[in-house]
């Protein structure tokens, strides 16, 4: 999972954040985005916000166990995003 995260982060750095979309990055809500990782250990997500056009702040990383992103994870990410800004 870490290797996949690093690969996607390098992809974002090389191509620019606005140019990377699904299946790697997907919008959630209220300024939150998720980096989508899949590996032999399962599925994981890293939720991030953009502080500026060139700065990404990862506020939450978790292993996904259900089809939808749990509300508790989104709530926690929103709290942390508010602290980061």
C-alpha positions as CSV (number, residue, x, y, z in Angstrom):
1,X,0.0,0.0,0.0
2,X,2.8,2.4,0.8
3,X,4.5,1.8,-2.5
4,X,1.2,2.5,-4.3
5,X,0.7,5.7,-2.2
6,X,4.2,6.9,-3.1
7,X,3.6,6.0,-6.8
8,X,0.4,8.1,-6.9
9,X,2.1,11.0,-5.0
10,X,4.9,11.0,-7.6
11,X,2.3,10.9,-10.4
12,X,0.6,13.9,-8.9
13,X,3.9,15.7,-8.5
14,X,4.9,14.9,-12.1
15,X,1.6,15.7,-13.9
16,X,0.1,18.2,-11.5
17,X,-2.8,17.8,-9.2
18,X,-5.5,19.0,-11.7
19,X,-4.4,16.4,-14.3
20,X,-4.7,13.3,-12.1
21,X,-8.2,11.8,-11.8
22,X,-9.9,8.5,-11.4
23,X,-8.9,5.8,-10.8
24,X,-6.2,7.3,-8.7
25,X,-7.9,10.4,-7.2
26,X,-11.5,11.1,-6.6
27,X,-13.4,14.1,-5.0
28,X,-15.4,13.4,-1.8
29,X,-17.1,16.5,-0.4
30,X,-16.4,20.0,0.9
31,X,-12.9,20.2,-0.4
32,X,-11.9,16.6,0.5
33,X,-10.3,14.3,-2.0
34,X,-9.2,10.7,-1.8
35,X,-6.2,8.9,-3.1
36,X,-7.3,5.4,-4.0
37,X,-4.9,2.5,-3.4
38,X,-5.5,-1.2,-4.0
39,X,-3.0,-3.9,-3.2
40,X,-2.8,-7.5,-2.2
41,X,-3.6,-6.4,1.4
42,X,-6.9,-4.9,0.3
43,X,-8.1,-1.4,-0.4
44,X,-6.9,1.8,1.4
45,X,-7.7,5.4,1.1
46,X,-5.8,8.6,1.9
47,X,-8.0,11.6,2.3
48,X,-6.4,15.0,1.6
49,X,-7.1,18.7,1.2
50,X,-5.3,21.3,-0.9
51,X,-3.8,24.2,1.0
52,X,-2.6,25.9,-2.1
53,X,-2.6,24.8,-5.7
54,X,0.8,23.1,-5.2
55,X,0.3,21.8,-1.6
56,X,-1.5,18.7,-0.6
57,X,-2.1,17.8,3.1
58,X,-3.0,14.2,3.8
59,X,-5.4,14.3,6.8
60,X,-6.4,10.7,7.1
61,X,-5.3,7.2,5.9
62,X,-7.4,4.1,6.5
63,X,-8.0,0.6,5.2
64,X,-11.4,0.4,3.5
65,X,-13.7,-2.4,4.5
66,X,-17.0,-1.5,2.9
67,X,-18.2,-0.2,-0.5
68,X,-18.7,3.4,0.7
69,X,-16.3,5.6,2.6
70,X,-17.5,5.6,6.3
71,X,-19.0,8.9,7.6
72,X,-16.8,8.7,10.6
73,X,-13.7,8.8,8.4
74,X,-15.0,11.8,6.5
75,X,-16.0,13.6,9.7
76,X,-12.5,13.0,11.2
77,X,-10.9,14.2,8.0
78,X,-13.0,17.4,7.9
79,X,-11.9,18.2,11.5
80,X,-8.3,17.7,10.7
81,X,-8.6,19.7,7.5
82,X,-10.0,22.6,9.5
83,X,-7.1,22.4,11.9
84,X,-4.6,22.3,9.0
85,X,-6.0,25.5,7.4
